[in-house]
Amino acid sequence: MTTAQETTAQDDRTFVVVGASLAGAKAAETLREEGFTGRVVLVGEEPEPPYERPPLSKGYLLGSDERDTAFVHDRAWYDEQGIELRTGVRAESIDPAAHTVTLAGGERLGYDKLLLTTGSVVRRLEVPGADLEGVHYLRRVEHSDALRGALVEGARVVVVGGGWIGLEVAAAARTHGAAVTLAELDTLPLRRVLGDEVARVFADLHAEHGVDLRLGTGVREIVGTDGRVASVTLEDGSSVPADAVVIGVGITPAVELARAAGLAVDDGVLVDAALRTSDPDIHAAGDVANAENPLLGRRIRVEHWQNALDGGPAAARAMLGGDVVYDPVPYFFTDQYDLGMEYSGHVEPGGYERVVFRGDVASREFIAFWLADGRVLAGMNVNVWDVADDIGRIVRSGARVDPARLADPGVPLAEL
Ligand SMILES: Cc1cc2nc3c(=O)[nH]c(=O)nc-3n(C[C@H](O)[C@H](O)[C@H](O)COP(=O)(O)OP(=O)(O)OC[C@H]3O[C@@H](n4cnc5c(N)ncnc54)[C@H](O)[C@@H]3O)c2cc1C
């Protein structure tokens, strides 16, 4: 690992981070913590300082969290740390040979090391009427602001897509007293990620909270009146009246900059286990990085908060010359109504043999384990707390476990 002493001697270097995001902010923070005294520039196209996105579909959308609580740090912190935070400006191109980044407006920044934390952009729904007023997407704070105005008592809201964002928005909308219809192409929401057994828990949760689930059907058209959304026609021919439509059909990694610079890109920017791209002076972390994970023995692109939180610092250490092997057990969480859960591990769609439950599924207080070949690939704790680390350790160990002991609440997880 690079020490503070080593880096002091090199403080004429410039490290540029493109993407003033959670991963980007945490990387800049780590550079300073590790004693880097060179120039650090953090460039972001959004006007706000880096912020966390999970509240945008939860506490902030519900009106219980203030906007400021989402910021990773306030602006003054960046000044105190000598981090040049350049918000509201897009990085337009990278010249890897010249080691420069060109910003909108033409300014050129030289770099010794560059980190890409450009994250993701929402996938657009390509149907007639998708650009009508009243159609929402959710990625940025201003999207959440607009949505907050739409999720009001009595409003008729159609959510398109039963993924994490769609379900969290549906929960927020119901909590605000809106009537919610949710259309999902698959037979259950979240089926690809969780499989039938656990996806059903989420379908039941929403049905019990009054969400009208329209499963196995997509959207044919969004119909408007005077430029505003009025109804949604589903693939099954039914028409659902709507005051607002929220589209949550996934995201794609923001790779344009990397691709135009000639970096290797394939469903994200390809990086090794030290989060280094095909150019040794350019790293990538967070949603945009498709990283070799030695623990999983394969590449994975993770679109979750923890990976931004930990990946940024890992990349920063690698940029400083540290011997980094980033091999996390993937982790994410969600909150919907009174259900809170954490998921640790990774299962390919259909890539498990059985699910073992510990606890009471009906009352939504349980742990689910996905197994293949006698090993736990992933575990999800639902309304059961302080167990995610133990679950992560079980997944990391790769050891064969006795399903009966997994299912037995009397056996401490740490023993497994
Ligand atoms: C509404 C919502 C709720 C979520 N809830 C959860 C949750 O409950 N649990 C969970 O685990 N995860 C959740 N996530 C996912 C999590 O927020 C993301 O994984 C995380 O934000 C990824 O961080 P990042 O640092 O990779 O990039 P991002 O947060 O995507 O930020 C990238 C930034 O880079 C900027 N940028 C891109 N290109 C350029 C450029 N060329 N020049 C300058 N700037 C550029 C973008 O404008 C953006 O500000 C949620 C996401 C959303 C949108």
The ligand as an SDF file (V2000), in Angstrom:
LIG
                    3D

 53 58  0  0  0  0  0  0  0  0999 V2000
  -33.7600    6.3830   -7.0880 C   0  0  0  0  0  0  0  0  0  0  0  0
  -32.6560    5.4280   -6.7900 C   0  0  0  0  0  0  0  0  0  0  0  0
  -32.7170    4.6280   -5.6700 C   0  0  0  0  0  0  0  0  0  0  0  0
  -31.7120    3.7340   -5.3730 C   0  0  0  0  0  0  0  0  0  0  0  0
  -31.8000    2.9520   -4.2710 N   0  0  0  0  0  0  0  0  0  0  0  0
  -30.8340    2.0590   -3.9900 C   0  0  0  0  0  0  0  0  0  0  0  0
  -30.9240    1.2320   -2.8560 C   0  0  0  0  0  0  0  0  0  0  0  0
  -31.8950    1.2750   -2.1220 O   0  0  0  0  0  0  0  0  0  0  0  0
  -29.9340    0.3550   -2.5970 N   0  0  0  0  0  0  0  0  0  0  0  0
  -28.8390    0.2590   -3.4040 C   0  0  0  0  0  0  0  0  0  0  0  0
  -27.9590   -0.5480   -3.1210 O   0  0  0  0  0  0  0  0  0  0  0  0
  -28.7060    1.0500   -4.5030 N   0  0  0  0  0  0  0  0  0  0  0  0
  -29.6770    1.9430   -4.8140 C   0  0  0  0  0  0  0  0  0  0  0  0
  -29.5760    2.7350   -5.9290 N   0  0  0  0  0  0  0  0  0  0  0  0
  -28.4020    2.5920   -6.8020 C   0  0  0  0  0  0  0  0  0  0  0  0
  -27.2470    3.5100   -6.3740 C   0  0  0  0  0  0  0  0  0  0  0  0
  -27.7230    4.7890   -6.1100 O   0  0  0  0  0  0  0  0  0  0  0  0
  -26.1970    3.5470   -7.4910 C   0  0  0  0  0  0  0  0  0  0  0  0
  -25.6330    2.2720   -7.5820 O   0  0  0  0  0  0  0  0  0  0  0  0
  -25.1350    4.5890   -7.2140 C   0  0  0  0  0  0  0  0  0  0  0  0
  -25.6690    5.8710   -7.3020 O   0  0  0  0  0  0  0  0  0  0  0  0
  -24.0060    4.4810   -8.2240 C   0  0  0  0  0  0  0  0  0  0  0  0
  -23.0940    5.4750   -7.9350 O   0  0  0  0  0  0  0  0  0  0  0  0
  -21.9710    5.9110   -8.9570 P   0  0  0  0  0  0  0  0  0  0  0  0
  -20.9970    6.6380   -8.1190 O   0  0  0  0  0  0  0  0  0  0  0  0
  -21.4880    4.7510   -9.7220 O   0  0  0  0  0  0  0  0  0  0  0  0
  -22.6570    6.8680  -10.0380 O   0  0  0  0  0  0  0  0  0  0  0  0
  -23.9790    7.7120  -10.1680 P   0  0  0  0  0  0  0  0  0  0  0  0
  -24.6870    7.8240   -8.8720 O   0  0  0  0  0  0  0  0  0  0  0  0
  -24.7450    7.1980  -11.3270 O   0  0  0  0  0  0  0  0  0  0  0  0
  -23.4310    9.1310  -10.5490 O   0  0  0  0  0  0  0  0  0  0  0  0
  -22.6790    9.3670  -11.7290 C   0  0  0  0  0  0  0  0  0  0  0  0
  -22.5170   10.8630  -11.9030 C   0  0  0  0  0  0  0  0  0  0  0  0
  -21.6160   11.1070  -12.9550 O   0  0  0  0  0  0  0  0  0  0  0  0
  -22.1030   12.1880  -13.7180 C   0  0  0  0  0  0  0  0  0  0  0  0
  -21.5470   12.1000  -15.0790 N   0  0  0  0  0  0  0  0  0  0  0  0
  -21.7730   11.1440  -16.0010 C   0  0  0  0  0  0  0  0  0  0  0  0
  -21.0920   11.4060  -17.1210 N   0  0  0  0  0  0  0  0  0  0  0  0
  -20.4180   12.5480  -16.8980 C   0  0  0  0  0  0  0  0  0  0  0  0
  -19.5280   13.3340  -17.7040 C   0  0  0  0  0  0  0  0  0  0  0  0
  -19.2040   12.9810  -18.9420 N   0  0  0  0  0  0  0  0  0  0  0  0
  -19.0370   14.4710  -17.1850 N   0  0  0  0  0  0  0  0  0  0  0  0
  -19.3600   14.8300  -15.9130 C   0  0  0  0  0  0  0  0  0  0  0  0
  -20.1810   14.1270  -15.1170 N   0  0  0  0  0  0  0  0  0  0  0  0
  -20.7020   12.9960  -15.6130 C   0  0  0  0  0  0  0  0  0  0  0  0
  -23.5980   11.9890  -13.6720 C   0  0  0  0  0  0  0  0  0  0  0  0
  -24.2700   13.1750  -13.9950 O   0  0  0  0  0  0  0  0  0  0  0  0
  -23.8090   11.5780  -12.2290 C   0  0  0  0  0  0  0  0  0  0  0  0
  -23.9590   12.6870  -11.4180 O   0  0  0  0  0  0  0  0  0  0  0  0
  -30.5850    3.6370   -6.2490 C   0  0  0  0  0  0  0  0  0  0  0  0
  -30.5290    4.4490   -7.4040 C   0  0  0  0  0  0  0  0  0  0  0  0
  -31.5480    5.3230   -7.6710 C   0  0  0  0  0  0  0  0  0  0  0  0
  -31.4920    6.1850   -8.9110 C   0  0  0  0  0  0  0  0  0  0  0  0
  1  2  1  0
  2  3  1  0
  2 52  2  0
  3  4  2  0
  4  5  1  0
  4 50  1  0
  5  6  2  0
  6  7  1  0
  6 13  1  0
  7  8  2  0
  7  9  1  0
  9 10  1  0
 10 11  2  0
 10 12  1  0
 12 13  2  0
 13 14  1  0
 14 15  1  0
 14 50  1  0
 15 16  1  0
 16 17  1  0
 16 18  1  0
 18 19  1  0
 18 20  1  0
 20 21  1  0
 20 22  1  0
 22 23  1  0
 23 24  1  0
 24 25  2  0
 24 26  1  0
 24 27  1  0
 27 28  1  0
 28 29  2  0
 28 30  1  0
 28 31  1  0
 31 32  1  0
 32 33  1  0
 33 34  1  0
 33 48  1  0
 34 35  1  0
 35 36  1  0
 35 46  1  0
 36 37  1  0
 36 45  1  0
 37 38  2  0
 38 39  1  0
 39 40  1  0
 39 45  2  0
 40 41  1  0
 40 42  2  0
 42 43  1  0
 43 44  2  0
 44 45  1  0
 46 47  1  0
 46 48  1  0
 48 49  1  0
 50 51  2  0
 51 52  1  0
 52 53  1  0
M  END
$$$$
